[in-house]
Every structure is written in structure tokens, then in C-alpha cells.
Amino acid sequence: MDLDAFRWLLTDAGQTLLAEAERAYAEIPDPVARATAVRRSGATAERASAALTQAELRIRAVTKLEDLAPRMYFTPDGLEQATRLRVARHRAGRLAAAAPSSVLDLGCGIGGDLVAVAETGLTVAGVDTDPLRVAVAQANLDALGLAGAVQQADGTTLDLSGFGVVFADPARRGARGRVFDAEGWTPPWPFVLSLLARASAVKVAPGLPHELLPDGVEAEWVSDRGDVKEAVLWSSWLATCRRRATVLGPGGLATLTEEDDPWTDRVADRPVGDVSDYLYEPDGAVIRAGLVTAVAAGVEGHLVDPCIAWVSAGSAYRTPFARGYRVLEEVPYREKQLRAALRERRVGSLTIKTRGVDAVPEQLRKRLDLAGDVTATLVLTRVADKGRAFLVDPL
């Protein structure tokens, strides 16, 4: 979809065609028949394609943008890069709590993050180098009745001094796929560092090494329903700790910082012991933030290995920061004996969790060739530098 086709889609005639495309998606399963039905309205092939694409993207966007999706506009790559609404709203809430005079979104894309901040009532503006993304972002603000301005510009060349807070989400994909080296981001790491020298928040890859974090900056890893979605660097003007894990789950928001870890400054004293009656698998955000021992403290437990993110305890606890399992029994670790033990127990459906061992669950499951009627969960991990296996039952 080009810029002219999108602008036409915003006209009265374009809105009528878009509504027809959405009806066709709801009523006609066959894609060829669906396209034919939309073309009967007299639209050109290009306009019919733009309407159908937009209708399809709105359907796909529901998983990320929830109830806002049916009123928003998208491009395929813009939707792929968009932040989940729950995550964007969490970040926007933190920005709003700081009460800045305004927020500028550098590289705003289709405006998903811009929308979340505008919902808080803050004064917002966005810039992007791509004219189509600029038009889509402005259309999204308008469609949702939110105030804000978007314009085409290179954020790295702007005078940012007039804005209260600057938010940036550097592009981490190139022509060859995902870019892991921060120097290859757009804008690159040196520009990110310059932003962090003022009031700013920068979304980065969850795998960003801790040693890259500048002094005074807070790194927050955020997971949504168990999936680590992003890391955000909060400059010293907005930081409240050094490392934070935020978990967004069915029960709401839960957050953990280094202040919850009694062993932050006493790494050598971290408790390590054998597997007890219960195992706890820390959330990915907790692991990325290096706060596994904070989970151990919360469940009155210990690590099963100094370098493995499994916690064990003698009692059952409910915690938003880890998935709990009751240990049923230890089974042989070696594959031949493990197969025999699982067949003896009539296990047919097997969930395999591995950590710190050289095993690929899908490949191992295929080699085990199980055919029983019992469903089980198997944990393969390293304990005191030795591979061990346990059948467990999720709490």
C-alpha cells in the first residue's frame, strides 16, 4: 500500500470500501471470492487491495492492540513491530507518573506507543522518516479521538530541548534480519547514549548485556503473560532502581527490583542446594534482570545450581514471578533408562523443560517414542554440575 492509496482510504468513499472489505472478511471465507466481491463496488484493483489488506491487518492486530484494533490503521511491517497494548500502556503509565511537560516519540512507526501515551492525557508528538508511517500514525490518533501531532523528520537531527521526555525505539532489523549489535541499530547506540543523558526512555532488545548499561540508568525487563516483550532503559531523571523485572499477568502488574534480592551484593553467599519438594521456574523478565535469587528469597528457597535459573523450596508458594511445580520423583537422566522409566509409567504426552543441559525437547520427545495414555512434565537440568531428571506436576 502506497501513501496515495492510504490517503484515499481515509476519504468517505474509502471508508465505505473499507467497511465493505470488513464485511467480506466476516462473511466470505474464500479469498478469491472475497476480493471479487469487493471489486464489484467499482473500486480499482489498487484501492480494493488496500481496503482488503487493511481489513485483514485489523483482524490480525486484535492479539496485540485488543479493542483498539478495529478502529486503527496498519502496515504489515508496522503491525509486526508494534508493541502489545498492555505493555505500551504500562510504559505510558510510568511516563505519565513523571508528569513531563510533553513526550516526543522518535521513530513512532504506526503510532502504537504514541497512542498509549496520548491516552494518559500527556501532550504528545511523533516523528518518523517514512511518510506512510507518519500518515498512519496521525490517522490512528485521529481515529481514536486522541490529541497529538505527527510529522516526517529524522529524529537524530532535531533539537530535542523543548520536550519534557523523549521516547525512542531504535530499529533492530536490517535487510538481513535482526541486528543484535547495538552499534547497528537505527539510530545507533551512541545516539541512544546521548538520549539517556537527558530525560528519556529507550526501548531496547531484551538481550542487551548488563555491562552496556550506563551509570544511573534503570533497565526494566517486561513480560506479558510469560513472554518477555521488551527492555526499557529509563534515564536518571526517571529511574527508581538499577534493575527491574515487571510481569504483566492475569492478576495485574507485579514488579521486582534488586532491592528485593538480599544477595545482590553478596554473590558468593547465594544459597545453593539439592532439589527439594518444589521447583520454581522464574519468569523470563526475572532471568533477564538477573533477579532469580530474589525469587529464591520470596519462596524461602535456594538455587539448584549457581548458574541455572531453577529455584527449589520445601513448600508451595504462589508467586507472579515464577511458575511452580511439585516434584513427584526423580527419574533416570540417561536417555535409554529414561525411556524405559517413562514407558513403565505409561507416559504418552510429555512436556519437556530443559535448562543448562544439552537437549532439544522436540528432538528428545521424538526419540523417546512414547505411546502411553498418561500426561507428564519432565524437567531436565543441571544440579551441582550433574545432569538430572525429574517428573513434576504444575501447581
Beta strands, then each sheet from edge to edge (+ up, - down):
strand 1: 103-106
strand 2: 124-128
strand 3: 149-152
strand 4: 165-168
strand 5: 173-174
strand 6: 177-178
strand 7: 200-204
strand 8: 218-224
strand 9: 227-234
strand 10: 243-249
strand 11: 252-257
strand 12: 278-282
strand 13: 302-303
strand 14: 311-313
strand 15: 322-331
strand 16: 347-355
strand 17: 374-383
strand 18: 386-394
sheet 1: 3+ 2+ 1+ 4+ 7+ 9- 8+ 10+ 11-
sheet 2: 5+ 6-
sheet 3: 13+ 14- 12+ 15- 18+ 17- 16-
end
